[in-house]
Amino acid sequence: MRKTASPLSLTVLGAGVFLLVLAPLLAWYVEPRVKRTPVDVNITAVFTGTGSYFDTASLSTKKDQVITITRHVLGDVAGSERSGHAIWDASTTIDTPRTLKLKDPRRSFQWTVERWVSDRYTNAPVHCCKEAPVRIEGDAYLKFPFDLQKKTYRWWDSTLGAAVPLRFSGTRKVQGYLGYRYTGSVPAARTGSRQVPGRLVGRPAQGQVQAEEWYANARIELVADRRTGRIINASISPRKTLRAPGARRDAVTLLRGDRLEFTPATQREQVKLADWDSFKLKLVGETLPLASVIAGGALTLLGMVLVVRGRRRTGQTSAK
């Protein structure tokens, strides 16, 4: 009589082999396709802190004021699907106590609209799809790349119009969640010009002058989730000033922020998103593959034992 294995032993053996094959598929095929910058984003981040600003109504500097920066990021899902890239539209307002009450970006102290396009896998900027500003460069803007390293990254500063090196500066907990901390600064640099009354910049004899706009950022600190690159806290100290043409000193401080930082509510929301995204990546890339290897190895071994025992029993029965 032909020796046969029982259906149970074949089922156990088949399940074990399936799990062993599934493990590398999850780690090498599924995870890289999950590890992509999301396109269906709808996030509002708020910075607050104290500082000063130039009040055009009174032509004087208002000191020790609450400065609020609000950035709303909305993903262009349709455009992203067509292009294969992550397209995010960002609206950023800077408000003083007076303009914040108006709740109208057009009447804020400053309002900028940008369109960010990036590679969904590498986070590198992509120059297409009506990006604005054009020719963005660097490694990070709005988020860092996946799987952060303890090294220096180039962070795009829209006000400067260039990438700023941010060095790894250890770790920091934000709302109890541990992230990688990157710091840097921007030395004073000319960023443009604007026409203003001469007396505003120390040139009273001239009616109107083309004053120079200068920008600096005394301290930039970004804390990001290591696995996803999502920024869970940000702190900046921007300074925007005016100088007379060719002058070496600032004449007017347009805006100065003393450590403007994510609000606790924004921190909690960013940590929640980072924790969930990180959990999904770890589940697909580490937990499930490891569990599949362990369970698959055990089931394969058990199945082989059952197959061998089954055949032995069949052989013994035939001999009798």
Buried (B, 14 or more C-beta within 10 A) or exposed (E): EEEEBBEEBBEBBEBBBEBBEBBEEBBEEBBEEEBEBBBEBEBEBBBBBBBBBBBEEEEEBBEEBEBBBBBBBBBBEEBBEEBEBBBBBBBBBBBBEBBBEEEEBEEBBBBBEBBBBBBBBEBBBBEEBEBBEEEBEBBBBBBBBBEBEEEEBBBBBBBBBBBBEBEBBEEBEBBEBEBBBBBBBBEBBEBEBEEBBBEBBBBEEEEEBEBBBBBBBBBBBBBBBBBBBBBBBBBBBBBBBBBBEEBEEBBBBBBBBBBBBBBEEBBBBBBEBBBEBBEBBEBBBBEBBEBBBEBBBEBBEBBBEBBEEBBEEBEEEEEE
